[in-house]
Amino acid sequence: MARFYADENFPFPVVVELRSLGHDVTTAAEAGNAGQAIPDEAVLGFATTEKRILLTLNRKHFIRLHAGAPNHAGILVCTFDPNFAAQAYRIHEAVRAVADPPGQLIRVNRPPA
């Protein structure tokens, strides 16, 4: 299963669901990185150093970071979905579909209503 780093604003219920699917997920709070206004570049750097795919809802900034510096462990950008279990499952399936996540930008969007 995948190794993830959930940034500070990523919904914790999705983290719980991903863990139940067998993924290794560390949150910014668990890593001692919450509440510090850490710049996005440093958030991505931490995930890269830890060899973890970054999980974020902050699509705009991290898509731009990916374009400028694609040497990372992977970035998975999501749209917010209040159905946390469904979102976790879509993330699970998206990562399974990517053969080699390092350097990849993976998008997971909420399905249309």
N, C-alpha and C positions, 0 to 999 in steps of 0.2 A: 504494500500500500504506500501511498504518498506521504511525504513529510511536508507539513505546512507551517507557515508563520502567519497568524491572523493579526492584521494591524489593529490599532486601538479602537477603530470604529466598526470593526467587523462584528456582526451579531453573535453573541456567545451561544445562543441556542443552536445556531448552525454548527459551531465548533463541537458542541456536545453530540449532535447527530453524526458529524463526520467521524468522531471518535468511535461511535457505535458501529460505524461501517468499517472500522479497522484502521483508520488513518491516524498518523502521529501528528497531532496539532498542538503547537505552542502558541499562546496568545502574547500580545505585547505586555499585558499585565503580569502574566506568569514570568516573563523574561525580565521584569523590572523596568520596562520601557514605557509605561503608561503615565499620562499626566505631565509629560516633560516637553511637549511641543517639539518633538524630534522632527527635523526636516525629512521630507519624503525620500530624498536621496540616501539619508542615513538609515531609514527604515528598510529600504531595499538592500542597502549594504549589509545590514544585520542579517536579513533573510539569506542573502547570498553567502555570507561567511558561515552561516549555520547549515548551508545546503538545503534550504527549505523553500518551497514554492510560496510566494507571497499571496495571501488572500486579502482582497480589498474591495470596498465599494467605491473607492476614490478612482474611478475609471479615468477621468480626464488627465490627471497628473501622472498616473502610472503608465498610461499608454504613451504619453510624451517621454517619460523616462526610458521606457523600453526602446522607443525609436532612437534615442540618443545614446543609449548604453545597453545593448542587448546581451551583455555578458553577465547573466544572473542565473539563478537556479530555477527560474520560471516565475511568471506573474499571472495570477488568475484574477481577472476583474469581473465583478458581478453587478447586476442591478439588484436593488432591494426587493425582497419577496417576504411577506409576512408568514408564508407557509415555509417555516424553517426546515422541516423534514424534506419537503420537495426540493428546496434549494440545495440542501446537502446532497441529495441523490443526484441532482443535475451536475453538481461539482464532481462527485464521485465518477459519474459516467464520462464527463468531459476529460478528466485526467486519465482515465483508463484508455481513452481513444487516442491519447498523445503518446507516441512511442518513446520520445526523448524530451522531457519537459525543460531541461536547462536551455535558456535562451529563448523560450517560447512565450508568447503572449496568448493566453487562453481566455476566451470570453464566454461567460455564462449569463444569459439573459432570462428574465422572468417571462414565461410564455404569455401571449396575449390573453386578455380576459374573455 
